[in-house]
Amino acid sequence: VVSNVESDIEGVFTDIKNMTLQKTRCLFYGGTETEAKVMMASYASKAMSTIFEASLTTQTMHLKPLTGVLPDPIITETMLQKTKDAGVDTYVSIEGVPCVFSTGKNGFFDEVFNELWFVNAIQVAGFNYLRQTGTKIPQTERGMDGLKNAYTQVCVRGINNGFLAPGT
């Protein structure tokens, strides 16, 4: 959800945070409505550019630049504090460096996005393993090893792309 209306920060954005709707990302950009939508599009394209099969491709949004977006032209320290309290991501200039400012008060985008990938990848790996045979998978160590190996491959991908840390 993106808005360029300051009252939304303490209104709908705070309501979203208070309802712990962490899968709803709130963005504030004080320019025009069109500029706010451009900021949202640039944010989404950067945030969702992870290639989960590649090495070290997961990323955070905090302090990252956005393509084609200038820092918010109207944000003040007071407004920034309100966005921090509401868990809203903004695009500001810090010491002359344009970047996303995200506090994580409503979760971080990458935590939610990467977890969605991981849960889906585990489910698909389990389905594919179970579906590969026309007979029953034995409920023995041999049968369960196959299922565990399918899940382990997903975990290894998570380690390689930087979402997970190695270990148990």
C-alpha positions in Angstrom: 0.0 0.0 0.0 1.4 3.4 -0.9 0.2 6.8 0.0 1.2 10.4 -0.3 -1.3 11.6 2.3 0.4 12.4 5.6 -2.7 11.5 7.7 -2.5 7.9 6.4 0.7 7.4 8.5 -1.1 7.7 11.8 -4.3 6.4 10.2 -4.5 3.3 8.0 -0.8 2.5 8.2 -0.8 2.5 12.0 -3.9 0.3 11.9 -2.2 -2.2 9.6 0.8 -2.3 12.0 -1.4 -2.7 15.0 -3.3 -5.6 13.4 0.1 -7.2 12.8 -0.6 -7.5 9.0 3.1 -8.1 8.3 2.3 -9.3 4.7 1.1 -5.8 3.9 3.9 -3.4 3.2 3.1 0.2 3.7 5.1 2.9 1.8 4.9 6.6 2.2 6.1 9.1 -0.4 5.1 12.7 0.0 5.3 13.7 -3.7 2.4 13.5 -6.1 0.2 10.4 -6.3 2.0 9.4 -9.5 5.4 9.8 -7.9 4.3 7.7 -5.0 3.2 5.0 -7.4 6.5 5.2 -9.2 8.3 4.8 -5.8 6.1 1.8 -5.0 6.8 0.2 -8.4 10.6 0.7 -8.1 10.5 -0.6 -4.5 8.6 -3.8 -5.6 10.8 -4.4 -8.6 14.0 -4.2 -6.4 12.5 -6.2 -3.5 11.2 -9.0 -5.7 14.3 -9.3 -7.9 15.7 -12.2 -5.8 16.7 -15.2 -7.9 16.4 -18.0 -5.3 18.4 -20.5 -7.3 21.4 -18.1 -7.6 24.1 -17.4 -5.0 23.8 -14.6 -2.5 20.8 -12.9 -4.2 18.5 -12.2 -1.3 18.5 -8.7 -0.1 17.1 -6.3 2.4 15.4 -3.1 1.4 16.8 -0.9 4.3 19.2 1.7 3.0 18.9 0.5 -0.6 18.7 2.9 -3.6 15.6 2.8 -5.9 15.9 3.3 -9.6 14.2 6.3 -11.1 13.1 7.8 -7.8 14.2 11.0 -6.1 14.2 11.2 -2.3 10.8 12.2 -0.8 10.5 16.0 -1.4 8.4 16.8 1.7 9.4 14.4 4.5 10.5 16.1 7.7 12.1 14.6 10.9 8.7 14.6 12.5 7.1 12.8 9.6 10.0 10.3 9.5 9.5 9.6 13.2 5.8 8.9 12.5 6.6 6.5 9.7 9.1 4.7 12.0 6.4 4.3 14.7 3.9 3.0 12.1 6.4 0.6 10.5 6.2 2.4 7.1 9.0 2.3 4.6 10.0 5.6 3.1 12.5 6.9 0.5 14.7 9.6 2.0 18.1 11.2 1.7 20.5 10.4 4.5 23.5 12.7 4.4 22.8 13.2 0.7 22.5 9.5 -0.1 19.0 8.5 -1.4 17.8 5.2 0.1 14.9 3.3 1.5 14.4 3.8 5.2 12.8 0.7 6.9 12.5 0.2 10.6 10.9 -3.3 10.6 8.2 -2.3 13.1 5.8 -4.1 10.9 8.4 -6.7 9.9 10.9 -6.4 7.1 9.9 -7.1 3.5 12.7 -9.6 2.9 11.7 -11.7 6.0 8.2 -12.1 4.6 9.1 -12.6 1.0 11.9 -15.1 1.7 9.7 -17.0 4.1 6.9 -17.3 1.5 9.5 -18.6 -1.0 10.8 -21.1 1.5 7.4 -22.5 2.6 6.3 -22.8 -1.1 9.6 -24.5 -2.1 9.4 -27.0 0.7 5.8 -27.9 -0.2 6.7 -28.3 -3.9 9.8 -30.4 -3.1 7.7 -32.7 -0.8 4.9 -32.9 -3.4 7.3 -33.7 -6.2 9.0 -36.4 -4.1 5.8 -38.0 -3.1 4.3 -37.8 -6.6 7.4 -39.3 -8.4 6.2 -42.9 -7.8 2.9 -44.6 -8.6 3.3 -46.7 -5.5 3.5 -46.0 -1.8 6.6 -44.4 -0.4 7.7 -46.7 2.4 7.4 -45.4 5.9 10.9 -46.6 6.6 14.2 -44.8 7.0 14.8 -45.3 3.3 11.5 -43.8 2.3 11.8 -40.9 4.7 15.4 -40.3 3.7 14.1 -39.5 0.2 11.7 -36.9 1.6 14.3 -35.4 3.9 16.7 -35.2 1.0 14.1 -33.3 -1.0 13.7 -30.8 1.9 17.4 -30.6 2.4 17.9 -29.5 -1.2 15.6 -26.6 -0.6 17.5 -25.7 2.6 20.8 -25.8 0.7 19.3 -23.4 -1.9 18.3 -21.1 1.0 21.8 -21.1 2.3 23.3 -20.5 -1.2 21.0 -17.6 -1.9 21.7 -16.0 1.5 18.3 -16.4 3.2 19.4 -19.1 5.6 22.5 -19.8 7.6 24.1 -23.2 7.6 23.7 -25.5 10.6 20.9 -27.4 12.2 
